[in-house]
């Protein structure tokens, strides 16, 4: 690497939450793809999205794995003080599961099985609605990971398929992903929407039943993105380019071979990352039903965030600034980093 193209900042700290779609930064570090771009990267595990958001905004992190709606929410000042935040790369698509306790899921079809309920998530949603107690009884408590997350919005959409009002018919609470399974087993919640591996872990441990997936509700949606503040990106353009190239190289390597997916699973299972949370998975189940986790098509496109924008606009009671949305999810950085733009 010539000195003229050396990163302005070579020692970086990137934040992540322990989920399967933290795979690309973990693979980029463990597989040497960051190092090949002249970057010495430390990965900082955080338990909650709010902690990750605050550290990124405060400059304690150079970048982070973020929920796809969060850069826009941060930029608009909907999630803490306004902080102009960019999503220059998609880190994963699909990956969410909607899980109910056995009490509520009894008799419901598994997503994508060859039954009407497996093919149409509205059937399970209507089954859930039919089991709700009458007026005045305690509402079932359902968890999502953050108010400004696809999990929250997908959960609301699923409830609406059953004819339910998410604000009146159930109680919605936010929990860190890693606490979902235990909360379900202890009866503190009746269900949740979360990213992998926590949904399949709940099913494997016998604590819950997967009744819908994000891939059914929003097929191919951008689920996680690389997040950086605009201030950081403007000060470190060459570093950002190197980071994007390393993450794209990690994605290419990951999807090239089943052996690579098994190796990546072992890296993710190291104690600093997901540790024992992957004990039920022998490999990374990429592109497999019902979750359909994908690490392809990494080029951001604001047009693919239509459902997110619709939910945010509904919360604000008005339309959002199109220029702000386009700037937040602009592909300009990935297009500059690689001729094929992370395709």
C-alpha positions as CSV (number, residue, x, y, z in Angstrom):
1,X,0.0,0.0,0.0
2,X,1.5,3.4,-1.0
3,X,1.7,6.1,1.6
4,X,-0.6,8.3,-0.5
5,X,-3.4,5.8,0.0
6,X,-2.6,4.9,3.6
7,X,-5.6,5.2,6.0
8,X,-5.6,8.5,7.9
9,X,-6.4,6.4,11.0
10,X,-5.1,2.8,11.2
11,X,-6.1,1.8,14.7
12,X,-9.9,1.5,14.9
13,X,-12.5,0.4,17.3
14,X,-15.8,-0.9,15.9
15,X,-18.8,-1.7,18.0
16,X,-21.1,-4.7,17.6
17,X,-24.0,-6.5,19.3
18,X,-23.6,-10.3,19.6
19,X,-25.7,-11.5,16.6
20,X,-25.1,-13.6,13.5
21,X,-25.1,-10.4,11.4
22,X,-22.0,-9.2,13.2
23,X,-20.3,-11.8,11.0
24,X,-18.7,-9.4,8.5
25,X,-16.6,-7.3,11.0
26,X,-15.7,-10.5,12.9
27,X,-14.6,-12.3,9.8
28,X,-12.8,-9.3,8.5
29,X,-10.8,-9.1,11.7
30,X,-10.2,-12.9,12.3
31,X,-9.6,-13.6,8.6
32,X,-7.1,-10.8,8.1
33,X,-9.1,-8.7,5.7
34,X,-8.9,-5.6,7.8
35,X,-5.1,-6.1,8.2
36,X,-4.8,-6.5,4.4
37,X,-6.1,-2.9,4.1
38,X,-3.7,-1.5,6.7
39,X,-6.2,-1.5,9.5
40,X,-5.7,-2.7,13.1
41,X,-9.3,-3.2,14.3
42,X,-10.5,-3.8,17.8
43,X,-14.1,-5.1,18.1
44,X,-16.0,-3.9,21.1
45,X,-19.0,-6.0,22.2
46,X,-22.0,-4.1,23.5
47,X,-25.1,-5.7,24.9
48,X,-27.6,-3.0,23.9
49,X,-28.2,-0.9,20.8
50,X,-28.7,2.2,22.9
51,X,-25.1,1.8,24.3
52,X,-23.7,1.3,20.8
53,X,-25.6,4.4,19.5
54,X,-24.3,6.6,22.4
55,X,-20.7,5.5,22.0
56,X,-20.8,6.1,18.3
57,X,-22.3,9.6,18.7
58,X,-19.8,10.5,21.4
59,X,-16.8,9.5,19.2
60,X,-15.9,6.5,21.5
61,X,-16.2,4.2,18.5
62,X,-15.0,4.8,14.9
63,X,-17.9,2.8,13.5
64,X,-20.4,0.2,14.4
65,X,-22.8,-2.5,13.3
66,X,-26.2,-0.6,13.5
67,X,-29.8,-1.5,13.1
68,X,-30.7,-0.3,9.6
69,X,-33.2,2.4,10.8
70,X,-30.9,3.8,13.4
71,X,-28.7,6.1,11.3
72,X,-31.8,7.9,10.1
73,X,-33.3,8.0,13.6
74,X,-30.0,9.4,14.9
75,X,-29.7,12.0,12.2
76,X,-33.3,13.2,12.8
77,X,-32.7,13.3,16.6
78,X,-35.4,10.7,17.2
79,X,-33.0,8.5,19.2
80,X,-31.0,10.8,21.5
81,X,-29.5,14.2,20.5
82,X,-29.3,14.7,16.7
83,X,-26.1,13.2,15.3
84,X,-25.7,13.2,11.5
85,X,-25.0,9.5,10.8
86,X,-24.3,7.6,7.6
87,X,-24.9,4.0,6.5
88,X,-22.2,3.5,3.8
89,X,-22.6,-0.3,3.6
90,X,-25.2,-3.0,4.3
91,X,-23.9,-5.7,6.7
92,X,-26.7,-8.2,6.4
93,X,-30.2,-8.8,5.0
94,X,-33.1,-10.7,6.7
95,X,-32.2,-12.6,9.8
96,X,-35.1,-11.8,12.2
97,X,-37.4,-14.3,13.9
98,X,-40.7,-13.7,15.7
99,X,-41.0,-16.2,18.5
100,X,-44.0,-16.9,20.9
101,X,-44.1,-19.0,24.0
102,X,-45.7,-22.5,23.6
103,X,-48.8,-21.3,25.4
104,X,-49.4,-18.7,22.7
105,X,-48.0,-20.6,19.7
106,X,-49.7,-23.9,20.3
107,X,-50.9,-25.4,17.0
108,X,-49.3,-22.6,14.8
109,X,-47.4,-23.5,11.7
110,X,-43.7,-23.1,11.3
111,X,-42.7,-20.4,8.7
112,X,-42.3,-21.8,5.2
113,X,-43.6,-25.3,6.0
114,X,-46.0,-26.7,3.4
115,X,-49.2,-25.5,5.0
116,X,-51.3,-22.4,4.6
117,X,-50.0,-21.0,7.9
118,X,-46.4,-21.7,6.9
119,X,-46.8,-19.9,3.7
120,X,-48.8,-16.9,5.0
121,X,-47.7,-15.2,8.2
122,X,-51.1,-13.6,8.5
123,X,-52.7,-16.9,9.5
124,X,-50.5,-17.3,12.6
125,X,-51.1,-13.6,13.4
126,X,-54.9,-14.1,13.3
127,X,-54.4,-17.2,15.5
128,X,-52.6,-15.1,18.0
129,X,-55.3,-12.5,17.9
130,X,-58.0,-15.1,18.5
131,X,-56.3,-16.1,21.8
132,X,-56.1,-12.6,23.3
133,X,-58.1,-12.3,26.6
134,X,-61.1,-10.0,26.8
135,X,-61.0,-6.3,27.6
136,X,-59.5,-5.6,31.1
137,X,-57.3,-8.7,31.2
138,X,-53.5,-8.2,31.2
139,X,-52.1,-7.7,27.7
140,X,-49.4,-10.1,26.5
141,X,-46.0,-8.6,26.7
142,X,-43.9,-8.8,23.5
143,X,-40.3,-7.7,23.2
144,X,-38.2,-6.1,20.5
145,X,-34.7,-4.8,20.6
146,X,-35.0,-1.1,20.1
147,X,-37.8,1.4,19.3
148,X,-36.1,2.3,16.0
149,X,-35.4,-1.2,14.7
150,X,-36.8,-3.4,11.9
151,X,-37.7,-5.8,14.7
152,X,-40.1,-3.3,16.2
153,X,-41.6,-2.4,12.9
154,X,-41.9,-6.0,11.7
155,X,-43.6,-7.0,14.9
156,X,-46.1,-4.2,14.5
157,X,-46.7,-5.2,10.9
158,X,-47.3,-8.9,12.0
159,X,-49.7,-7.9,14.7
160,X,-51.6,-5.7,12.2
161,X,-51.9,-8.7,9.9
162,X,-54.0,-10.2,12.7
163,X,-56.2,-7.2,13.0
164,X,-54.5,-6.0,16.2
165,X,-53.5,-2.5,17.4
166,X,-49.9,-2.9,18.6
167,X,-50.4,0.1,21.0
168,X,-53.6,-1.1,22.6
169,X,-53.8,-4.9,22.3
170,X,-50.3,-5.9,23.5
171,X,-47.5,-4.4,25.6
172,X,-44.3,-3.8,23.7
173,X,-41.0,-3.6,25.6
174,X,-37.4,-3.2,24.5
175,X,-34.8,-5.8,25.6
176,X,-31.2,-6.5,24.5
177,X,-31.1,-9.4,22.1
178,X,-29.1,-11.6,24.4
179,X,-31.7,-11.4,27.2
180,X,-34.7,-12.4,25.1
181,X,-34.5,-16.2,25.5
182,X,-34.1,-16.1,29.3
183,X,-36.9,-13.6,29.6
184,X,-39.2,-15.9,27.6
185,X,-38.2,-18.9,29.6
186,X,-38.8,-17.1,32.9
187,X,-42.3,-15.9,31.7
188,X,-41.4,-12.2,31.8
189,X,-42.4,-11.9,28.2
190,X,-44.7,-14.0,26.0
191,X,-42.8,-13.5,22.8
192,X,-40.2,-11.4,20.9
193,X,-38.8,-10.4,17.6
194,X,-35.0,-10.6,17.4
195,X,-32.1,-11.3,15.1
196,X,-30.3,-14.7,15.0
197,X,-29.1,-16.8,16.7
198,X,-31.5,-16.0,19.5
199,X,-34.8,-17.1,17.8
200,X,-33.5,-20.6,16.8
201,X,-31.8,-20.9,20.2
202,X,-35.2,-20.4,21.9
203,X,-36.7,-23.1,19.7
204,X,-33.7,-25.4,20.3
205,X,-34.0,-25.0,24.0
206,X,-37.7,-25.7,23.9
207,X,-38.7,-22.3,25.3
208,X,-40.6,-21.0,22.3
209,X,-41.8,-21.5,18.7
210,X,-40.9,-19.5,15.6
211,X,-44.2,-18.3,14.1
212,X,-42.9,-15.8,11.5
213,X,-39.7,-14.3,10.1
214,X,-38.5,-11.0,8.9
215,X,-37.8,-12.6,5.5
216,X,-41.5,-13.4,5.2
217,X,-42.7,-9.9,6.2
218,X,-40.0,-7.8,4.5
219,X,-38.2,-10.1,2.0
220,X,-34.6,-9.1,1.4
221,X,-34.7,-6.1,3.7
222,X,-31.5,-4.4,4.9
223,X,-31.3,-5.5,8.5
224,X,-27.9,-4.2,9.7
225,X,-25.6,-1.5,8.3
226,X,-22.2,-0.1,9.0
227,X,-22.7,3.1,10.8
228,X,-20.3,6.1,11.0
229,X,-20.9,9.7,11.8
230,X,-20.7,12.2,9.0
231,X,-18.0,14.1,10.9
232,X,-15.9,10.9,11.1
233,X,-16.4,10.0,7.5
234,X,-15.4,13.5,6.3
235,X,-12.2,13.4,8.4
236,X,-11.2,9.8,7.4
237,X,-12.3,9.2,3.8
238,X,-9.4,6.8,3.0
239,X,-9.9,4.9,6.2
240,X,-13.6,4.5,5.4
241,X,-12.7,3.2,1.9
242,X,-10.3,0.7,3.4
243,X,-12.9,-0.5,5.9
244,X,-15.6,-1.0,3.2
245,X,-13.2,-2.9,1.0
246,X,-12.2,-5.2,3.9
247,X,-15.9,-5.9,4.8
248,X,-16.8,-6.7,1.1
249,X,-13.8,-9.0,0.9
250,X,-15.0,-10.8,4.1
251,X,-18.4,-11.2,2.5
252,X,-17.0,-12.6,-0.7
253,X,-14.9,-15.1,1.3
254,X,-17.8,-16.1,3.6
255,X,-20.2,-16.9,0.8
256,X,-17.6,-18.7,-1.4
257,X,-17.6,-22.0,0.3
258,X,-19.3,-24.2,3.0
259,X,-16.0,-24.6,4.6
260,X,-15.7,-20.9,5.0
261,X,-19.1,-20.7,6.7
262,X,-18.1,-23.4,9.2
263,X,-14.8,-21.5,9.9
264,X,-16.7,-18.3,10.3
265,X,-19.1,-20.0,12.7
266,X,-16.1,-21.0,14.9
267,X,-14.8,-17.5,14.9
268,X,-18.2,-16.1,15.9
269,X,-18.3,-18.7,18.7
270,X,-15.0,-17.3,20.3
271,X,-15.5,-15.8,23.8
272,X,-15.1,-12.2,22.8
273,X,-17.9,-12.5,20.3
274,X,-21.0,-14.8,20.6
275,X,-19.4,-17.5,22.7
276,X,-21.8,-20.3,23.7
277,X,-24.8,-18.7,21.9
278,X,-23.9,-20.7,18.8
279,X,-23.7,-24.1,20.4
280,X,-26.9,-25.2,18.5
281,X,-25.5,-24.2,15.1
282,X,-22.9,-26.4,13.3
283,X,-22.4,-23.7,10.7
284,X,-23.7,-20.3,9.6
285,X,-27.0,-21.1,7.9
286,X,-26.9,-18.6,5.1
287,X,-29.8,-18.3,2.7
288,X,-31.7,-21.2,4.4
289,X,-35.3,-21.2,5.4
290,X,-36.9,-20.0,7.6
291,X,-34.5,-17.2,8.5
292,X,-32.8,-16.6,5.1
293,X,-29.8,-14.8,6.6
294,X,-27.8,-13.1,3.8
295,X,-24.5,-11.3,3.5
296,X,-24.9,-10.3,-0.1
297,X,-26.0,-7.1,-2.0
298,X,-24.1,-4.8,0.4
299,X,-24.7,-1.6,-1.6
300,X,-27.0,0.6,0.3
301,X,-30.2,1.9,-1.4
302,X,-32.5,4.3,0.3
303,X,-35.4,2.9,-1.8
304,X,-35.1,-0.4,0.0
305,X,-35.9,1.3,3.3
306,X,-39.5,2.2,2.3
307,X,-41.1,0.3,5.2
308,X,-38.8,1.9,7.7
309,X,-39.4,5.4,6.4
310,X,-43.2,4.7,6.5
311,X,-43.1,3.7,10.1
312,X,-40.9,6.6,11.1
313,X,-43.1,9.1,9.3
314,X,-46.2,7.6,11.0
315,X,-44.5,8.1,14.4
316,X,-43.7,11.7,13.5
317,X,-47.1,12.4,12.1
318,X,-45.7,13.7,8.8
319,X,-43.4,13.0,5.8
320,X,-39.6,12.8,6.1
321,X,-37.0,14.9,4.2
322,X,-36.2,12.8,1.1
323,X,-32.8,14.4,0.7
324,X,-31.9,13.5,4.3
325,X,-32.9,9.9,3.7
326,X,-31.0,9.6,0.4
327,X,-27.9,11.1,2.0
328,X,-28.0,8.8,5.0
329,X,-28.2,5.6,2.8
330,X,-26.1,6.9,-0.1
331,X,-24.0,4.3,-2.0
332,X,-21.4,6.9,-2.9
333,X,-18.8,5.5,-0.5
334,X,-19.1,1.9,-1.5
335,X,-19.1,2.9,-5.2
336,X,-15.9,4.8,-4.6
337,X,-14.3,1.8,-2.7
338,X,-15.0,-0.9,-5.3
339,X,-16.0,-0.9,-9.0
340,X,-18.9,-3.3,-8.4
341,X,-20.2,-1.4,-5.3
342,X,-20.6,-4.4,-3.0
343,X,-22.9,-6.3,-5.3
